[in-house]
Amino acid sequence: MTKPEERTKAVVETRDFLRILAAADEITIPGLVQAVAAGLLEHYPIDADLGLSASALPSIWAYPNQN
């Protein structure tokens, strides 16, 4: 079970990771992106988490699309 601090850490670290990827000219270590992404996704919020957040804080979060 993911703890709130793990979920928050995953969101913050994912943002940081995306910033690194956006600024990189080239990714040279094979498998690096996949390995980091898999680690970040382990505790990343799922749609149910986002829905609960949207209920509690509708001015900050929206309900995820149910496609």
C-alpha positions as CSV (number, residue, x, y, z in Angstrom):
1,M,0.0,0.0,0.0
2,T,1.4,3.4,-1.0
3,K,1.7,5.9,1.8
4,P,0.9,9.6,1.3
5,E,4.5,10.6,1.6
6,E,5.5,8.1,-1.1
7,R,2.8,9.4,-3.4
8,T,3.9,13.0,-2.9
9,K,7.5,12.0,-3.5
10,A,6.6,10.2,-6.7
11,V,4.8,13.3,-8.0
12,V,7.7,15.7,-7.1
13,E,10.3,13.3,-8.5
14,T,8.4,12.7,-11.7
15,R,8.2,16.5,-12.3
16,D,11.9,16.7,-11.7
17,F,12.6,13.8,-14.1
18,L,10.4,15.4,-16.8
19,R,12.4,18.6,-16.4
20,I,15.7,16.7,-16.9
21,L,14.3,15.0,-20.0
22,A,13.0,18.2,-21.4
23,A,16.4,19.9,-21.0
24,A,18.6,16.9,-22.2
25,D,20.2,17.1,-25.6
26,E,20.6,13.3,-25.6
27,I,19.9,10.3,-23.4
28,T,22.9,8.0,-23.7
29,I,22.5,5.2,-21.1
30,P,20.3,2.4,-22.5
31,G,17.4,1.6,-20.2
32,L,17.8,4.6,-18.0
33,V,14.5,6.3,-18.9
34,Q,12.6,3.0,-18.5
35,A,14.2,2.2,-15.2
36,V,13.5,5.6,-13.7
37,A,10.0,5.8,-15.1
38,A,9.2,2.4,-13.5
39,G,10.4,3.5,-10.1
40,L,8.4,6.7,-10.3
41,L,5.2,4.9,-11.3
42,E,5.4,2.5,-8.4
43,H,3.8,5.1,-6.1
44,Y,2.3,7.5,-8.7
45,P,-1.3,8.4,-8.0
46,I,-3.9,6.4,-9.8
47,D,-7.3,7.8,-11.0
48,A,-9.0,6.8,-7.7
49,D,-6.4,8.9,-5.8
50,L,-7.0,11.8,-8.1
51,G,-10.7,11.6,-7.7
52,L,-10.4,11.7,-3.9
53,S,-8.1,14.7,-4.2
54,A,-10.6,16.4,-6.6
55,S,-13.4,15.8,-4.1
56,A,-11.4,17.3,-1.2
57,L,-9.7,20.1,-3.2
58,P,-11.7,21.0,-6.3
59,S,-9.9,24.3,-6.8
60,I,-6.6,22.4,-7.1
61,W,-7.5,19.0,-8.7
62,A,-10.0,17.9,-11.3
63,Y,-11.5,14.5,-11.8
64,P,-9.6,12.3,-14.2
65,N,-11.3,11.5,-17.5
66,Q,-13.0,8.2,-17.5
67,N,-12.1,7.1,-21.0
